[in-house]
Amino acid sequence: MSNTPPDRLSVNPRSPHYDEATLARGIGVRFNGIERNNVEEYCISEGWVRLPVGKSLDRRGNAMTMKANGTVEVWFLDEADAG
């Protein structure tokens, strides 16, 4: 496996950017200098994350999300524990 996290990743299994093996390693996300643990999807190159909005659900039962633009930093949690 690569030591570099993917440019874009989603936790929704229906998304084309979903990768179970990568998520199993654990992903840490820092957005605008604040470490976040509720990110639904991110894109490093475009500089955005999708965050849930409260407890609201859409008609398919997925969390309602909003897209926020800013600086995105991503790392693997298993590497952070080792080092």
C-alpha positions in Angstrom: 0.0 0.0 0.0 1.0 3.6 -0.6 2.0 5.9 2.2 0.3 8.8 0.5 -3.5 9.2 1.2 -5.7 9.5 -1.9 -6.5 12.9 -3.3 -10.3 12.3 -2.8 -12.0 9.9 -0.5 -15.6 9.3 0.7 -17.1 7.3 3.6 -20.3 6.6 1.6 -20.2 3.1 0.0 -22.3 4.3 -2.9 -19.7 6.9 -3.9 -17.2 6.2 -6.7 -14.5 7.6 -4.3 -15.1 5.0 -1.6 -12.2 2.8 -0.7 -12.7 0.3 2.1 -9.1 -0.7 2.4 -7.9 2.9 2.8 -10.6 3.7 5.4 -9.6 0.6 7.4 -6.2 2.1 7.8 -7.7 5.2 9.3 -7.6 8.7 7.9 -6.8 11.9 9.9 -8.1 15.2 8.4 -7.2 18.7 9.4 -9.4 21.4 7.8 -8.3 25.0 8.1 -5.9 24.1 10.9 -8.6 22.2 13.0 -8.5 18.4 13.2 -11.9 17.1 12.2 -13.3 13.6 12.8 -16.7 14.1 11.1 -15.7 14.5 7.5 -17.9 12.6 5.1 -15.8 13.3 2.0 -12.7 15.4 1.1 -10.7 16.5 -1.9 -7.2 17.8 -1.3 -6.5 19.3 -4.8 -9.8 21.2 -4.9 -9.6 22.2 -1.2 -13.0 21.2 0.2 -14.6 18.8 2.6 -18.2 17.7 3.1 -19.4 18.0 6.7 -22.7 16.7 8.2 -25.3 19.3 9.0 -26.8 18.4 12.4 -28.8 15.2 12.6 -30.8 15.8 9.4 -31.2 13.0 6.9 -32.0 13.1 3.2 -34.7 11.0 1.6 -32.3 8.1 1.2 -31.3 8.1 4.9 -27.9 9.7 4.4 -26.7 12.6 6.5 -27.3 16.0 5.0 -24.0 17.6 4.2 -22.5 21.0 3.3 -19.4 21.6 1.3 -16.8 23.9 2.9 -13.8 25.3 1.1 -10.4 25.8 2.7 -7.0 24.1 3.4 -7.2 20.3 3.6 -4.4 18.2 5.2 -4.7 14.4 5.3 -2.6 11.6 6.8 -2.9 7.9 7.7 -3.6 7.3 11.4 -1.6 4.0 11.4 1.5 6.0 10.4 0.9 8.6 13.1 0.7 5.8 15.8 3.9 4.2 14.6 5.9 7.5 14.4 
